């Protein structure tokens, strides 16, 4: 039987850091270990524009993976000169201030001149190199991973020109993403963007995405009655990241949040509950730790509630360090959309990493969503909406366990079904 081969086209790859790099760095390793010949196509790191870097991830790349790098053209250098670095939108647009004139102009240009996104200029370089690699190595299957969604146009071109088997991996929503309204598309650019999205969904042989909600959203666009084309592959966690993981007991009660927080995240009910807790129990201090990028107004909200003195901001750290912070925590904070008009997000990898840490999770989000279901299924934590008193009661419960030294890890191993190794099998089924 001939060996399976795959070309994975992704923008984010070490030394890029952040959440976007994790899915295919980890998945490619397990595909290679499973006997698939893996080829990766990425832009040269010195030519690409990454929000954050994490050079420690380079050593995680499987040594047998074939990596192909190309040039690209990036408009972000011009952006920085015109608008300043702080006005370049960060991941999830967490740094956007809608009232800032420079940011408004920056976003308008990004949305209407660079459709679907500013990374579109990599397409001609990527298509040329991908064509060479596919022909030279006789590769039958390609995987394009987005965002940035312009990468799906690379897949579309290769499908049309070479007839390859195409898996479009959509890690996030495209025109339904929660921050899409602030991008200020004109009617024309909105039409073009949606047409691109529909072409990709229609022409890809397989659509993979990370949550049931996303599956349904993309199916609706195609008005698809069959489930065969759409495959759910959650982000998962890497067991290798937890081989040396240790829960470090300490003398302070620490609740940790890792990752990005934008204004759309429902953190205020949690902060109100924590404020009530501190007023009710002034001698019992709960420390908050934010590991990652936050929106600036969050510091104002903390100061309003006199919580700033017991809050730590680490800024961006390496992925390895973020895992270590989980072990230095008594509980973990997780946030999801509460607004009825916002669809539940793509279930980031940190959900599964939280579960693998066996620390209790406090989830502020929809009780009828996929995350809440996973927490129930794995006994990994509790879900709350805007009920401040319920959150307060749970904080009291957790603190008593900490005080009496009776708090224990969530020993349920049901979360292991979400290991990257297990999830890689779902992709292998669709690689020719």
Secondary structure, DSSP 8 states (H G I E B T S, - for coil): ----EEEEE-S--TTB-SHHHHHHHHHHHHHHHTT-EEEEEEE-TTTS--SSB-GGGGGGS-TT-EEEEE----THHHHHHHH-GGGS--GGGTT--TT-HHHHHHHHHHHHHSSS-GGGGGHHHHHHHHHHHHHHHT--EEEEEESSTTHHHHHHHHHHHH--EEEEEESS-STT-TTGGGG---HHHHHHHHHHHHHHHHH-SEEEESSHHHHHHHHHHHT---STTEEE----B-GGGGTT------SSEEEEEES-B-TTS--HHHHHHHHHHHHH-TTS-EEEEEES-B-THHHHHHHHTT-GGGEEEEES--HHHHHHHHHT-SEEEEE---STTS------HHHHHHHHHT-EEEEES-TTSHHHHHHHHHT-EEEE-S-HHHHHHHHHHHHHHHHTT--------GGGGGBHHHHHHHHHTT--
